Amino acid sequence: NDVLLVDTSLQLGVAALMLDIQPKTTIVDAIRESHRLDETLIRQIAVPSSSGLHVLSAPLDAIEASHVDDEGLSRILTLARRAYKYVIVDTYPMLDSVIMAALDLSDLVYVVFHATVPSVVGNVHFLDVLKKVGVSESRQRVVLNYSFPKVAGNLKVEDVTDRLGREVDH
C-alpha cells in the first residue's frame, strides 16, 4: 500500500475506531522502537485497514500519549515519507510542539470543518495562526465537511467564503 494515516490526536484519536481497526500497535510502539526505527519497521507497526489504507494509530490512553514528543514524531514522519507515497496526518486543531513538528514536515495542510458559525469563526482564526507559524496560504486547503444531515444554522458555501476571505477548496 502507498498510503499511511498517522493519527496524532494523541489523547482523543479515533481513526482506528472509525476504520473499524483493533490496532495491536500504535504510534507509541514506533516511539519506543526509535533506536531501530526504519522504513520497514514503520510498515510493520502500521495496521492495514480493509480498504488497504495503513494506519499508525493514536495511543490507547493519555498516559501513553505522554511518550510522544516532537522529535519522535519528526523521525516517524520522515521515515514514513520514505516508506509510503502519501502520508496523511490526522490531528486535533491545536498547536503544540508535536503538531508543529507535523506541520513543518507537511507539503499540504487540510483544514476540515463544518459550515456552522462557531466552526467557521474558529477556523478563520486557526487559518490565520497557521499562516503566522509558517504554513503559507498556498500550502493550506480548506475543506467543508457536509457529512452530517442539514441542520439549522448550516451556512452556504458563499457565506463561508465571505467570512474566510478566500475560496473553499473542497
N, C-alpha and C positions, 0 to 999 in steps of 0.2 A: 504494500500500500504506500501511497505517496503523501498522505495527509495525516498529520498529528494534531490533535486538540489537546492543549495543556490548560487544565483548569486551575487558575491561580486565584480563584475566590477561596482563599485558603481556609477561612473559617466557615464559609457558607456554600461551598462548591456543590453543585447538583448536576454537573454534566453527566457523570456516570449514571445517576438515577434517571435522568431524562432520556438517556440512551439505553436504558434497561440493562446496565452492566453491573456486575458484582465484582469490583476490582479486588484482586488479591495483592496488588501492588499499587503504590501511589507515588506522587511526586517526592514524598519523604524518603522512599526507598532509593530514588535517584540521588537525593542529598546524602543519605547515609553511605552510598557507594561512590561518592565523589572522587575518592582516591584512585578508583579504577574505571570510572565512568568514561565510556566511549560511545561511538555511534551504534555499535552492536548491542551494548548493554541498554542503551535508551530504547531500542526496538524491543528488547526482551522485557523491559519493565512496563512499557506501554501495553495497554489491553485493547485488543481488537473488538470493535462493535460488530453487530450483524450486518451493518452497511459497508463494512470494510474500513471505516474510519478508525484510526488508532487513538487511544485516549490515555493521557497521563493525568490521572485523577487527582483531585484535591485531597488533602489529608482527611483521615476519618474523623478527627476532632480538633478542637482548638489547641490542645496541648501539643499534639503532633505538628500543628501548623507553626508553632514557635521555632521549629527546626529549620524552616525555610527562610533564607535570607537573600539579599540582592546578589551577593557573589555566587551563591549556589544556583540561583535561578539563571543568572547570566551564563554560567557554564552549561547548564541544561539546555537553554535555548540555542546557544552557539553550536553545541553538538547536534541538537535536533535539526537545525537548519542544514547541517551536512547530511543527516540521515534521511530526511524527508524533503520532498519537493515543496510542500506547503506546511507551515507551522502556524496554527491558529491559537492565540492565547485568549482565553475567556477570563474576564476579571470583573471585579466589583468596581463601580465608578468612584474610586478614591485614589489618592496619590501618596503612597508610602514608598519606601526605598525599593521594595520588591516590584511594585508596579512601575516605578521609574526605570528600573533595570529592563523590564519587558518593553517599555516604550522606546528606550534607547536602541533596542535591537530590532524594532519593528519597521517594516517598509511602509505599511499602511495601518491606520488605526480606525476601526469601525466603531462609531458611537451609535448604539442601538437604544431607542427609547420609544415610548408611546406618545401619541398625539393628544395628550391631555395637558391642560395649562400647567400644573405643577411640574410635570416631567419636562415640558418644553422650556419653562423658565429655568429650571435647574440645569438643563443641558446647554442653554445659552451660556451660562457661567462656566460650565465644565469645558466647553469648546474653547472659550477664551483662555482658561487656565492652561489647557493643552498647548495652545499657541505660545503662551508665556514661558512654558518649560521646554520649548524647542520642537514641539510637534507642529510643523507648519500646516497651514490650511490645505496645501497640496497633498499632504500625507493623511489628512482626515477624510473620512467618509461618513455621511450622516444617513442613518437607516431608520425609517419609521416602521415600528412593529405593529401590524394590524392583525395579530394572531388571535386576538380576543374579539368577542362579539361587539358590535357597535354599542357604545354606552353613551349616556347623556354626558356632554362635556368633551366628546372627541372633537378635535379640531380638524379642519380641512387642511390638505397639504399646502394650499396657498397661505393659510393663516400661519402655519408653522414656518414656511419660507419667509414670510414677512417678519416674524419675530426673530428668526435666526439671522436675518440679513444675508442669506445665502440659499442656494438651492438644496433640496433634499436629493441625495444620490440614489437612494433605493427606497 
